[in-house]
Amino acid sequence: MAVRMLVVCVLGALLCQVWSSAETQHKEEDVLYPWRNQGRGLVRVKRDWIIPPIRVLENSKQVPEDLVQIKSDKIFTGEVIYKLEGPGVDQDPKNLFEIDDKTGVIRSKRPLDRERYNSFTPSLSPSGERLENPTTIEIVVLDQNDNRPAFIQKQFSGSVSEFSVPGTSVMSVSANDADDPMTENAYLSYSIIGQESVPPNAVTKTMFGINNETGAIYTRDVGLDREVVKSFRLKLQIADMGGMGLTSEGVAIIHVFDINNHAPQFSPASYSMTAVENRKDYEIGRVNVTDRDDRGTGNWEARYFISNDPEGNFDIVTDSATNEGVLTVVKPLDYEAQDEHVLILTVENVNPLSNKAPNLPVSSATVTVTVVNENEAPLFREDPIQIVVPESVVPGTLLKSDIAFDPDNSDMRYEISRDPERWLEINRDTGDITAKRTFNMRSPNVRNNIYNAVVKVTDAGGVSNTATVAITLKETNDFPPQLFPLSGTVCRGTGRRGSGLVVTAVDEDLTPHAAPFTFEMPDELSINWTVIQVNDTHAMLQPLAELQAGEYGVTVLVSDSGSPALSAYAQVNVTVCVCDSFGDCKSQAGAVLGTSVGISFIALIIIMASIAFLLVLLLLAVAVTTCRRRHHIKKDTGLLVGESEDDIRDNVFNYDEQGGGEEDENAFNIDLLWNPHDAPSTPGSYYPGCGVPRGKQPLRKDAPHNLPSPIYPRRPPADPTDIEDYINDGLEAADNDPNVPPYDTALIYDYEGEGSLTGSLSSIASSCSDGDQDYDYLNDWGPRFKKLANMYDPR
């Protein structure tokens, strides 16, 4: 009994839970689908079809293709027939889908195009035993990347101002893709694949960039100058699938529009005009300006002003076609009151000047207006008078004739009113213009190869007119090239490669009659030297072999690039010398020869010989005087005069010291020069006839002592019979000594030792005897040397 009660309770609880659940579900359906219970109370909702959308890929080649099978899970006993109807089946577009009426399989019959029909909603209704209520199914066509993206325009056009900074927005381009925009098949990416400038190759760097997602084109570099490049043609590309899919190309034209960065400038800055008195409202002349801005725009169009016309006699307007200033007389002029007016003109653009323009003063021009009488002035056939001649025109050449005429058939008189270089001459009666001198293109009055002069013509009534003569000069090859420097040095024996003298060619002519130059060396002169071209204007002279130190004359032929070419020979004085580590000549004489002073080698030898001769004479005079004073022997005793212990020979005295007293504190101690082995001299220890002690040879003061001397014999021979060989060896060593000059001097062949009885072999020492010398020639040297002669030869 208890078990039954428990089962009943459980069943009751389950029934309550089911009822509560059903009630909650009905309440939720009432909230979500309130239209189902409109007009009636709570009713039971019948069972219905639940079919998710059917997805079909477009352009499928597998047709017919089974898409889905419709089947109910309801238990039934009779036969079921499925029926599909609506768009895509029996309505337009027809025959795209069908259903197997027995199995419920829905299939596609033909390939689908999503771009035409992206979905279908046919209705499904079974017949026979009722299974479900009729319902609508949805067939969705899936996209394929079967459409190329395309720009919306064949050509896009935009503009950007010159000198725009990088990042400046220029324009935007756009494209479409027929594929599904919700897929990557329509995800577009823009790019620039080519750039062309107008004119071609004016700008080669990439000047523009594009946002690959939006198609916005912007500047990415500096250098947009309208005077250099007028426009750009960009080749664009659009690709779907983020740039990895199908592509198409397009074109964008970007024009560089002008900014007013060039102020107008008068050219020329002075004018001469004539005006007839008592007439008004007529043109008397035009002034011209140059402006590099875009022609025909407000940046180019000029406005002229007259700053000093107090009476208002003149007016100036702009010719819109040529931008010239047309000067007119608006109030009659009075010749008797004022026969000349000087007007100052200024000019500016219609548009204000950009802040990127150069900071230049406002251009101005001077116009001299000459007032004439009623007589009509002669007229020039052209103004300016154009003449084209080579700069090397021969004086007297006719340049222009028949330049003017007079409407009144009056006689005319011609003259040149302005000719800064005085190159022209004009016939007073005929007006024939001839060359007075050869022209020079390097004149400061020649600008852009054009020389301007002014000619004046006057009729018999005194009425005159002026015109500008514009002479265009053609460059000619007038000057041969010149070589410099014409002297220099080349190091010898340095072992350096490429050591030589660099020479440079210059030419007074201009391109193309100047550089590049060619350097050649005549064959007969190229035995020891060669010339090597360094560049268009420099060459190097190099020796072909090791040359001895000295001066060489090298002849070089240099030619320019003119037509015809001009050549010139130049002799270059090259000094070959031994150089130090810095590349400078060690020899002082070689350094002098290598300069541009131009001292010849023979002249230098003469100067050096003269100096040596004077030094020899001076040394001889000093030696004789010293020998006589220091070593004179008393006739009675036979002793030396002045012999004492305090020998002051060769002491150095400073006579011109400014302080320190008169005491000689810096004298050199001659005692340090004595040979410690020499004993005090005794009578009879002198060379015969000379005041030189035996055993003390004269010290040599003339040798440079900068080269190693031969080793003299230091020991006397053991056998007296070898004395001759001993002396010959000493003589040979002295002859080969590189430190001695070529004249006679005292040579110490060997130290003969203490107490040696051998006399000196030196010709200098032996010639000190008073008895062997004749000093009469000193009387011919003047009164000062006459006293010296009496001292040495008292006879």
C-alpha positions in Angstrom: 0.0 0.0 0.0 2.8 2.3 0.8 4.5 1.5 -2.5 1.4 2.3 -4.5 1.0 5.6 -2.7 4.6 6.4 -3.5 4.1 5.6 -7.2 1.0 7.8 -7.3 2.8 10.7 -5.8 5.7 10.4 -8.3 3.3 10.3 -11.2 1.4 13.3 -9.8 4.7 15.2 -9.5 5.7 14.4 -13.1 2.3 15.5 -14.4 2.6 18.8 -12.6 6.0 19.4 -14.0 4.9 18.6 -17.5 1.9 20.9 -17.2 4.0 23.7 -15.8 6.6 23.2 -18.6 3.8 23.3 -21.2 2.4 26.4 -19.7 5.7 28.2 -19.6 6.3 27.3 -23.3 2.9 28.6 -24.3 3.7 31.8 -22.4 7.0 32.2 -24.2 5.5 31.6 -27.6 2.8 34.1 -26.8 5.5 36.6 -26.1 7.6 35.8 -29.2 4.8 35.2 -31.6 1.8 37.2 -30.4 0.1 37.2 -33.8 -0.6 33.5 -33.5 -3.2 34.1 -30.7 -4.8 37.2 -32.1 -8.7 37.1 -31.9 -8.8 34.0 -30.0 -7.9 32.5 -26.7 -5.1 30.1 -26.0 -5.0 27.4 -28.6 -2.6 24.6 -29.4 0.0 25.4 -32.0 0.2 22.6 -34.6 3.4 21.1 -35.6 5.2 22.9 -38.5 8.3 22.5 -40.9 11.7 23.7 -39.7 14.0 23.9 -42.7 17.2 25.9 -42.6 18.3 28.0 -45.6 19.7 26.0 -48.5 23.1 27.2 -49.8 24.0 26.7 -53.5 27.3 27.7 -55.0 27.0 29.8 -58.2 28.5 28.8 -61.5 28.5 25.1 -60.4 29.3 22.7 -63.2 27.8 19.7 -61.5 24.2 20.0 -62.6 21.7 18.6 -61.8 22.9 18.7 -58.2 21.1 17.4 -55.1 20.8 20.1 -52.6 18.7 18.7 -49.7 16.1 16.0 -48.9 12.9 17.0 -47.1 11.6 14.3 -44.8 9.3 14.2 -41.8 9.8 12.1 -38.7 6.1 11.7 -38.2 4.8 8.1 -38.3 2.5 7.6 -41.2 1.0 4.7 -43.1 -0.1 6.2 -46.4 1.9 7.6 -49.4 3.3 11.1 -49.3 3.8 13.3 -52.4 6.1 16.4 -52.2 5.4 19.5 -54.3 7.7 22.6 -54.8 6.4 25.7 -56.5 7.2 29.4 -56.7 10.2 31.5 -58.0 12.9 29.3 -59.6 10.4 26.4 -60.1 7.3 27.4 -62.0 7.8 31.2 -61.7 10.4 33.4 -63.3 13.1 32.5 -63.4 11.7 29.1 -64.2 13.2 25.6 -64.2 16.1 26.3 -61.9 15.0 23.9 -59.2 12.9 20.8 -58.8 11.9 18.3 -56.1 11.5 14.5 -56.3 7.8 14.2 -55.3 8.3 10.8 -53.7 11.7 11.2 -51.9 11.5 14.9 -51.2 15.0 15.6 -52.7 15.4 19.2 -53.9 18.0 19.6 -56.7 19.3 22.4 -59.0 18.8 22.0 -62.7 21.1 24.8 -64.1 24.1 26.8 -63.0 23.2 29.8 -61.0 24.4 33.5 -61.3 24.5 35.2 -57.9 24.8 38.6 -59.6 21.4 38.1 -61.2 19.5 36.2 -58.4 21.1 35.9 -55.0 18.2 33.9 -53.3 15.0 32.1 -54.0 11.9 31.5 -51.8 9.8 28.7 -53.2 7.0 27.0 -51.2 6.9 23.4 -50.2 3.5 21.6 -49.8 3.1 17.8 -49.3 0.0 16.0 -50.4 -1.7 12.7 -49.4 -1.8 12.1 -45.8 -1.2 15.4 -44.1 2.2 15.5 -42.5 3.0 19.2 -42.0 1.5 22.5 -43.0 2.8 24.1 -46.2 5.9 26.2 -45.7 8.4 28.5 -47.6 12.0 27.5 -48.0 14.9 29.8 -48.7 17.6 29.0 -51.3 20.7 31.2 -51.0 23.2 31.4 -53.9 26.8 31.5 -52.6 29.2 34.0 -54.3 32.3 33.1 -56.4 35.1 35.5 -57.4 33.9 35.6 -61.0 33.8 39.4 -61.6 36.8 41.6 -62.0 36.8 44.9 -60.2 36.6 48.0 -62.5 37.2 51.7 -62.0 34.1 53.8 -62.3 35.9 56.1 -64.8 38.2 55.3 -67.7 40.4 58.3 -66.7 40.5 60.4 -63.5 41.6 64.0 -63.4 43.1 66.0 -60.6 45.4 68.9 -59.8 48.0 69.9 -57.2 49.8 73.2 -56.6 53.5 73.4 -57.2 55.8 73.2 -54.2 53.2 71.2 -52.2 54.5 69.5 -49.1 54.5 65.7 -48.9 51.2 64.3 -47.7 49.1 66.9 -49.5 45.8 65.3 -50.7 45.4 65.4 -54.5 42.4 63.4 -55.5 40.5 60.1 -54.9 39.7 57.3 -57.3 37.0 54.6 -56.8 36.1 51.2 -58.3 33.3 48.6 -58.1 33.1 44.9 -57.9 29.9 42.9 -58.8 30.8 40.1 -56.4 29.3 39.8 -52.9 30.4 42.9 -50.9 30.3 40.8 -47.7 33.0 38.5 -48.9 36.7 39.0 -49.8 35.7 38.6 -53.5 34.7 42.3 -53.3 37.4 43.5 -50.9 39.4 46.0 -53.1 42.9 47.2 -52.9 44.3 50.3 -54.9 47.9 50.8 -56.0 50.0 52.9 -58.4 52.0 50.8 -60.8 53.4 53.5 -63.1 54.3 57.3 -63.3 55.0 59.4 -66.4 55.8 63.1 -66.3 55.1 65.8 -69.0 57.5 66.7 -70.4 59.0 63.1 -70.3 61.7 62.4 -67.7 61.3 65.8 -66.2 60.9 64.1 -62.8 62.0 60.5 -62.2 61.4 60.0 -58.5 58.0 58.7 -57.2 56.0 61.8 -56.4 52.6 60.3 -55.5 51.2 57.6 -53.3 47.7 56.1 -52.9 45.7 54.7 -49.9 45.2 51.1 -50.8 41.8 51.0 -49.1 40.2 54.3 -49.9 41.9 55.2 -53.2 43.0 58.6 -52.0 46.0 59.9 -53.9 48.5 62.2 -52.1 52.0 63.7 -52.6 54.8 61.7 -51.1 57.9 63.8 -52.1 59.0 67.4 -52.7 60.0 68.9 -56.0 56.8 69.8 -57.7 57.9 72.8 -59.8 55.5 73.8 -62.6 58.4 75.4 -64.5 60.0 71.9 -64.6 57.0 69.5 -65.0 53.5 70.4 -66.2 51.6 67.2 -65.3 51.8 63.5 -64.4 50.1 60.5 -65.8 49.6 57.8 -63.2 48.9 54.2 -64.0 46.5 52.7 -61.4 45.6 49.1 -60.5 42.6 47.8 -58.6 42.6 44.2 -57.3 40.0 42.3 -55.3 40.5 39.8 -52.5 42.7 42.4 -50.7 45.0 42.7 -53.7 45.5 39.0 -54.3 42.6 38.4 -56.7 41.5 39.7 -60.1 42.9 43.1 -61.3 42.0 45.9 -63.6 43.9 49.1 -64.6 43.0 52.7 -64.8 44.6 56.1 -65.5 44.8 59.3 -63.4 46.0 62.6 -64.8 47.4 65.1 -62.3 48.1 68.7 -63.4 50.6 70.8 -61.5 48.9 74.2 -61.3 50.9 77.4 -60.9 51.4 79.6 -57.8 52.7 83.1 -58.1 56.2 82.5 -57.1 57.9 84.7 -59.8 57.6 88.4 -59.9 57.5 90.2 -63.3 60.8 91.8 -64.3 61.4 94.5 -66.9 63.5 93.4 -69.9 65.2 95.7 -70.8 65.1 98.3 -68.0 65.4 101.4 -70.1 63.5 102.6 -73.2 63.6 105.5 -75.5 60.4 106.6 -77.2 59.1 109.6 -79.2 55.8 111.4 -79.1 54.4 114.0 -81.5 53.2 117.2 -79.9 49.5 118.2 -80.0 48.3 114.7 -80.4 46.6 112.4 -78.0 45.2 108.9 -77.6 47.9 107.1 -79.6 50.5 104.6 -78.7 54.1 105.7 -78.4 55.7 102.5 -77.4 55.7 99.3 -75.4 57.6 97.9 -72.5 58.2 94.3 -71.9 58.4 92.1 -68.8 59.3 88.5 -68.2 57.4 86.2 -65.9 58.0 82.5 -65.5 54.6 81.8 -64.1 51.8 80.1 -66.0 51.0 82.1 -69.1 47.5 83.5 -69.3 46.8 83.3 -65.6 46.7 86.0 -63.0 50.1 84.8 -61.8 51.5 85.9 -65.1 49.4 88.9 -66.1 51.1 92.2 -65.3 49.8 95.5 -64.2 51.9 98.6 -64.9 52.1 101.9 -63.0 53.6 105.3 -63.8 55.1 106.9 -60.7 56.2 110.3 -62.0 53.6 111.8 -64.3 52.2 114.8 -62.4 50.4 116.3 -65.4 48.7 113.0 -66.3 50.0 113.1 -69.9 50.6 109.4 -70.2 48.8 106.1 -69.5 49.9 102.5 -69.7 47.7 99.4 -70.1 48.5 95.7 -70.4 48.2 93.8 -73.7 46.5 90.7 -72.5 47.9 88.6 -75.4 51.6 89.6 -75.0 51.6 91.0 -71.4 53.4 94.0 -72.7 52.8 97.5 -71.3 51.4 99.8 -74.0 52.3 103.4 -73.2 50.0 106.0 -74.7 49.6 109.8 -74.7 46.3 110.7 -73.2 46.9 114.5 -72.9 48.5 116.5 -75.8 52.2 117.4 -75.2 53.8 120.8 -75.7 57.2 120.7 -77.4 58.0 124.3 -76.5 57.1 123.7 -72.9 58.9 120.4 -72.4 60.6 118.4 -75.2 61.5 115.4 -73.1 59.7 113.4 -70.4 61.4 110.7 -68.2 58.9 108.2 -66.8 59.6 105.7 -64.1 57.5 102.5 -64.5 56.8 99.7 -62.0 55.0 96.4 -62.5 53.3 93.8 -60.4 51.1 90.7 -61.0 47.3 90.7 -60.9 47.4 88.0 -58.2 49.4 88.6 -55.0 52.8 87.2 -54.9 53.2 83.9 -53.0 55.3 83.8 -49.8 57.4 81.1 -51.6 58.7 83.7 -54.1 62.2 85.1 -53.8 62.4 88.3 -51.8 63.3 90.7 -54.6 62.6 94.4 -55.0 59.8 95.6 -57.3 61.1 95.8 -60.8 61.2 99.3 -62.4 62.1 100.7 -65.8 63.0 104.1 -67.1 61.2 105.5 -70.2 62.6 108.6 -71.9 59.9 110.2 -74.1 61.2 112.7 -76.6 58.6 115.2 -77.8 59.0 116.2 -81.5 57.2 118.6 -83.8 54.5 117.7 -86.2 57.0 116.4 -88.7 56.5 112.6 -88.9 59.4 110.7 -87.6 61.2 108.1 -89.7 60.4 104.5 -89.0 62.5 101.5 -88.6 61.6 98.4 -90.6 62.0 96.3 -87.5 62.5 97.0 -83.8 64.6 95.5 -82.4 66.9 95.0 -85.4 68.0 91.4 -85.3 71.6 90.6 -86.3 73.3 87.2 -86.0 77.1 87.0 -86.5 80.0 85.0 -85.2 82.0 86.7 -82.4 85.2 86.6 -84.5 83.6 88.7 -87.3 86.2 90.6 -89.3 86.2 94.4 -88.7 84.5 96.2 -91.6 82.0 93.4 -92.2 78.5 94.7 -93.2 76.0 93.6 -90.6 72.7 95.2 -91.6 71.5 97.6 -94.3 68.2 99.4 -95.2 67.1 99.6 -91.6 64.7 102.6 -91.7 62.5 104.8 -94.0 60.9 108.1 -93.7 57.2 108.5 -94.6 57.9 112.1 -95.8 60.7 110.9 -98.1 63.1 113.2 -96.2 66.8 112.7 -96.1 67.9 110.8 -93.0 70.9 110.9 -90.8 72.0 107.8 -88.8 74.1 107.5 -85.7 74.7 105.1 -82.9 73.3 106.4 -79.6 74.3 103.6 -77.4 77.2 101.2 -78.0 78.9 100.3 -74.6 81.8 98.3 -76.2 82.1 100.6 -79.3 81.9 97.5 -81.6 79.6 99.0 -84.2 79.9 101.7 -86.9 77.0 103.1 -88.9 77.1 104.9 -92.2 75.8 108.4 -91.5 73.9 108.6 -94.8 72.9 105.0 -95.7 72.4 103.5 -92.2 74.6 100.5 -93.1 75.8 98.9 -89.8 79.3 97.4 -89.9 81.6 95.8 -87.4 84.2 98.2 -86.1 86.1 95.7 -84.0 86.0 92.0 -83.3 83.3 91.1 -80.7 84.0 89.4 -77.4 81.4 87.2 -75.8 83.0 87.6 -72.4 82.0 91.2 -72.3 79.7 92.1 -69.3 77.4 93.8 -71.8 76.7 90.5 -73.5 73.9 88.6 -71.8 72.6 85.3 -73.1 74.9 85.7 -76.1 73.0 88.9 -77.1 74.6 92.4 -77.3 72.2 95.3 -77.3 73.0 98.7 -78.9 70.7 101.6 -79.9 70.8 103.3 -83.2 69.1 106.6 -84.0 67.8 108.0 -87.2 66.9 111.7 -87.8 65.2 113.2 -90.8 65.8 116.6 -92.3 63.3 118.3 -90.1 65.1 117.0 -87.0 62.6 114.3 -86.1 64.3 111.2 -84.9 63.6 107.7 -83.9 65.6 105.0 -82.1 65.7 101.3 -82.3 67.4 98.6 -80.4 70.0 96.5 -82.3 70.0 93.0 -80.9 73.2 91.2 -82.0 73.2 87.5 -81.3 76.8 86.3 -81.1 77.9 82.8 -82.0 80.8 81.3 -80.2 83.9 80.6 -82.3 87.1 78.9 -81.6 89.4 82.0 -81.3 92.0 81.1 -78.7 94.3 78.0 -78.5 94.5 76.4 -75.1 97.3 77.4 -72.8 99.3 75.2 -70.4 100.4 76.0 -66.9 102.5 75.7 -64.8 105.4 75.9 -67.2 107.9 74.8 -64.6 107.9 72.3 -61.7 109.8 69.5 -60.0 109.7 65.8 -60.2 111.1 63.6 -57.4 113.9 61.2 -58.4 114.6 57.8 -56.9 111.6 57.8 -54.5 110.1 54.6 -55.7 106.7 56.2 -55.8 104.3 55.2 -58.6 102.5 58.0 -60.3 105.2 60.6 -59.4 105.1 63.4 -61.9 104.2 67.0 -62.7 100.5 67.8 -63.1 99.7 70.4 -65.7 96.5 72.1 -66.5 95.0 73.5 -69.7 92.9 76.6 -69.9 91.1 78.2 -72.8 89.5 81.6 -73.1 86.8 80.2 -75.4 83.6 78.8 -74.1 81.9 75.4 -74.6 82.0 73.6 -77.0 85.3 75.2 -78.1 87.2 74.5 -74.9 87.3 71.4 -72.7 87.8 68.4 -73.0 91.5 69.0 -73.9 93.8 66.4 -75.4 97.5 66.3 -74.4 100.1 64.8 -76.7 103.9 64.7 -76.8 105.8 64.8 -80.2 107.3 61.5 -81.0 110.8 62.9 -81.3 110.5 64.4 -77.9 108.9 61.5 -76.1 112.0 59.4 -75.5 112.4 60.0 -71.8 109.0 61.5 -71.0 105.4 60.6 -71.4 102.1 62.5 -70.8 99.2 60.8 -69.2 95.6 62.2 -69.4 94.1 62.7 -65.9 90.7 64.2 -66.9 89.3 66.7 -69.3 91.5 69.5 -68.2 94.6 67.9 -66.5 97.5 65.7 -67.5 100.6 64.4 -65.8 104.2 64.5 -67.1 106.1 61.4 -66.0 109.6 60.2 -66.9 109.8 56.9 -68.7 113.1 56.0 -67.0 115.2 57.0 -64.0 116.7 60.4 -65.0 119.7 62.2 -63.5 119.0 65.2 -61.4 118.8 68.3 -63.4 116.6 70.5 -65.5 114.7 69.1 -68.6 112.7 70.9 -71.2 109.6 68.8 -72.0 107.4 69.9 -75.0 103.7 69.2 -74.8 101.0 69.7 -77.5 97.6 70.5 -76.1 94.5 70.8 -78.3 90.9 71.9 -77.5 87.6 70.5 -78.7 86.7 73.3 -81.1 85.6 73.0 -84.6 88.2 73.3 -86.1 90.4 72.4 -83.1 93.2 74.7 -82.1 96.5 73.5 -80.7 99.5 75.0 -79.0 103.0 73.8 -78.1 104.2 74.5 -74.6 107.6 73.8 -73.1 107.6 72.8 -69.5 110.8 73.2 -67.5 110.9 70.1 -65.3 113.5 69.9 -62.5 114.4 66.3 -61.6 115.8 66.3 -58.0 116.2 64.1 -55.0 113.3 64.7 -52.6 112.9 64.4 -48.9 110.0 62.5 -47.2 107.7 65.5 -47.7 108.3 65.5 -51.5 110.5 68.6 -51.4 113.8 68.9 -53.2 116.9 68.5 -50.9 119.1 70.7 -53.1 118.7 74.4 -52.6 119.9 75.0 -56.2 117.3 72.6 -57.4 114.6 74.4 -55.4 115.6 77.7 -57.0 115.6 76.2 -60.5 112.1 74.7 -59.9 110.5 78.1 -59.2 109.0 80.3 -61.7 111.7 83.0 -61.3 113.3 81.6 -64.3 117.1 81.7 -63.3 119.0 79.6 -65.8 121.5 77.0 -64.8 124.5 78.8 -66.4 123.6 82.0 -64.6 123.5 80.1 -61.3 126.9 78.6 -61.9 128.4 82.0 -62.6 127.0 83.4 -59.4 128.2 80.5 -57.3 131.7 80.7 -58.9 131.9 84.4 -58.2 130.9 83.9 -54.5 133.5 81.1 -54.2 136.2 83.2 -55.7 135.5 86.1 -53.3 135.5 83.7 -50.3 138.9 82.3 -51.4 140.4 85.7 -51.6 139.0 86.7 -48.2 140.3 83.5 -46.6 143.8 84.0 -48.1 143.9 87.5 -46.9 142.9 86.5 -43.4 145.3 83.6 -43.3 148.2 85.7 -44.4 147.4 88.4 -41.9 147.0 86.0 -39.0 150.2 84.1 -39.9 152.2 87.3 -39.9 150.9 88.7 -36.7 150.8 85.6 -34.6 154.1 83.9 -35.6 156.5 86.7 -36.4 160.1 85.7 -35.2 162.4 88.3 -33.6 165.5 88.8 -35.7 167.9 88.9 -32.7 166.6 86.0 -30.6 164.9 83.8 -33.3 161.9 83.4 -31.0 158.2 83.8 -31.9 156.7 87.2 -31.2 153.8 87.1 -28.8 154.5 83.6 -27.5 153.0 83.3 -24.0 151.0 81.0 -21.9 147.8 83.0 -22.3 147.1 82.0 -25.9 144.0 83.7 -27.1 143.8 82.2 -30.6 140.3 81.6 -31.9 138.6 82.9 -28.8 135.2 84.3 -29.4 134.5 87.8 -27.9 131.0 89.3 -27.7 131.6 93.0 -28.4 128.0 94.0 -28.8 126.4 92.7 -25.6 123.8 95.1 -24.1 124.4 94.1 -20.5 126.4 92.1 -18.1 129.4 94.4 -17.8 132.5 94.5 -19.9 134.2 91.4 -18.4 134.5 88.6 -21.0 132.8 85.7 -19.3 131.8 83.8 -22.4 135.2 83.5 -24.1 136.1 80.0 -25.2 138.9 78.3 -23.4 141.4 77.5 -26.0 143.3 75.3 -23.6 140.8 72.5 -24.2 142.1 72.3 -27.8 145.7 71.6 -26.9 146.9 68.0 -27.4 147.7 66.7 -24.0 150.7 64.9 -25.3 152.2 68.1 -26.8 155.0 69.7 -24.7 155.5 73.5 -24.7 157.1 74.5 -27.9 160.8 75.1 -27.8 162.9 77.2 -30.1 163.6 75.3 -33.2 160.3 73.3 -33.1 158.7 75.3 -35.9 158.5 74.6 -39.6 161.2 76.3 -41.4 160.2 79.8 -42.5 156.7 79.6 -40.9 155.3 80.4 -37.4 153.5 77.0 -37.2 154.8 74.7 -34.5 155.9 71.2 -35.5 153.4 68.5 -34.8 150.4 70.8 -34.9 148.7 70.9 -38.3 146.3 73.7 -39.2 142.7 72.8 -38.3 140.4 72.3 -41.4 137.4 74.6 -41.3 136.1 74.1 -44.9 135.0 70.5 -44.9 131.2 69.9 -44.5 131.8 66.8 -42.4 128.5 65.3 -43.4 129.8 62.3 -45.3 132.0 59.4 -44.1 135.7 60.1 -44.9 138.2 57.3 -45.8 140.1 55.7 -43.0 143.6 57.1 -42.9 146.6 55.0 -41.7 147.0 55.4 -38.0 150.3 53.6 -37.4 153.6 54.4 -39.0 155.2 51.5 -41.0 157.7 49.3 -39.2 160.1 49.3 -42.1 161.3 52.8 -43.2 161.5 51.5 -46.7 157.6 51.4 -46.7 157.4 55.2 -46.1 156.7 55.8 -49.8 153.8 53.4 -49.8 152.6 54.8 -46.5 152.5 58.4 -47.9 150.9 57.2 -51.2 148.1 55.5 -49.3 147.4 58.7 -47.4 147.4 60.7 -50.6 144.9 58.3 -52.2 142.6 58.4 -49.2 142.7 62.2 -49.2 141.9 62.3 -53.0 138.9 60.2 -52.4 137.6 62.1 -49.5 134.1 63.5 -50.5 134.2 66.2 -47.8 137.0 68.3 -49.3 136.5 71.0 -51.9 138.4 70.8 -55.2 140.9 73.5 -54.2 144.1 73.0 -52.2 143.7 72.8 -48.4 145.6 71.5 -45.5 145.2 67.7 -45.3 146.2 65.7 -42.2 147.3 62.4 -43.5 148.2 61.0 -40.0 149.0 62.1 -36.5 152.8 61.7 -36.4 153.1 61.4 -32.7 154.9 63.2 -29.9 158.4 64.2 -30.7 158.2 63.4 -34.4 161.0 64.9 -36.4 159.0 64.7 -39.6 157.8 68.1 -41.0 154.4 68.8 -42.4 153.7 67.7 -46.0 150.9 70.2 -46.5 151.5 72.8 -49.2 149.5 75.3 -47.2 151.7 74.9 -44.1 154.9 74.9 -46.1 154.0 78.0 -48.0 153.9 80.1 -44.8 157.6 80.9 -45.0 158.3 84.5 -45.5 161.3 83.7 -47.6 159.3 81.7 -50.2 156.5 84.3 -50.6 156.4 87.4 -52.8 153.9 89.9 -51.4 154.5 92.6 -54.0 151.2 91.9 -55.6 149.4 93.1 -52.4 150.5 96.7 -53.4 148.1 96.5 -56.3 145.1 95.9 -54.1 145.1 99.5 -52.6 146.5 101.4 -49.6 145.0 99.0 -47.0 146.8 96.0 -48.5 150.0 98.0 -49.0 150.5 98.1 -45.2 149.9 94.3 -45.1 152.6 93.8 -47.8 155.1 95.8 -45.8 154.4 93.6 -42.7 155.2 90.4 -44.6 157.9 91.7 -46.9 159.8 94.5 -45.1 162.2 94.8 -48.0 
